Amino acid sequence: MRLLVADVNPETGELRELDRRMTIVRLGQGVDRTGRLAPEALERTFAACREYAGVIRELGAEKVRFVATSASRDAENRDEFTRGVVDILGVEPEVISGDQEAEFSFTGATKELTGGDGFAQPYLVVDIGGGSTEFVVGEDRVRAARSVDVGCVRMTERHLIEEGKVTDPPTPEQVAAMRADIEAALDLAEKTVPLREARTLVGLAGSVTTVSAIDQELPEYDSARIHHSRMTRGRVRQITEWLLSSTHAERAEVPSMHPGRVDVIGAGALVLLALMERTGAEEVVVSEHDILDGIAWSLA
């Protein structure tokens, strides 16, 4: 769960960030299997809401928008989630469609890209979440988008868990089954999104930014170093192969790795690698600006 508080000026096209933070709440824990949001996942989410409510008050935000995505779309008990958020933040979470999610992600990720920096259009924005991944192609506006159910948490829970815990490390058979699932999702995405037409691939969200931090061997997670960094396909393949053959303890030792991402990062990296191999993209541009920035622009 993430928060952005920003001053946005639509006339100048400027977004000035006042606070940006993330708390891993694993709201989607078990949803693929049970169809419900787990009580402990809800409590983690509400705890983050209480922290964020304090920041929002302190910085004096005039407009607040709470957007909920994949996990809450799928859950039978989403009313419980909604009530908790309204009680704490005073606004109702809007469960947006995959298309809306794609529009916000695309706007946030591409608004500051210019051709002069070698960022040729059309762009392909890939937003690898916990429950789903969005693929969006466009120039100044979205031309085509598709959301598919291959997020890093969902893939980990579906393929890498045996007897209630994550295999340490995953077996080649588990990785192959996960890869097949991802390839099927790419087939689905390609029915509506011309993935191979893009000239610049932009990668969003924690799986991609963490792979960038590993690529740069950062001593700690550093948003400024990660934003607009570039990774080659060969390097993404090398890191993905290591993540999927390492143990939990080995991954946990990576200084830039958030503790909540240790078990799911391999699945997220594999989604990125499969996409780069499918499209022939030589590199990916990593963006720290994403769906949050797009939502902020929508309020402005």
Buried (B, 14 or more C-beta within 10 A) or exposed (E): BBBBBBBBEEEEEEBEBEBBEBBBBBBBBBBBEEEBBBEEBBEBBBBBBEBBBEBBEEEEBEEEEBBBBBBBBBBEBBEBBBEBBBEBBEEEBEBBEBBBBBBBBBBBBBBBBEEEEEBEBBBBBBBBBBBBBBBBBBEEEBBBBBBBBBBBBBBBBBBBBEEEEBBBBBEEEBBEBBBEBBBEBBEBBBEEBBBEEBEBBBBBBBBBBBBBBBBBEBEEBBEEBBBBBBBBBEBBBBBBBBBBEBEBEBBEEBEBBBEBBBBBBBBBBBBBBBBBBBBEBEBBBBBBBBBBBBBBBBEE
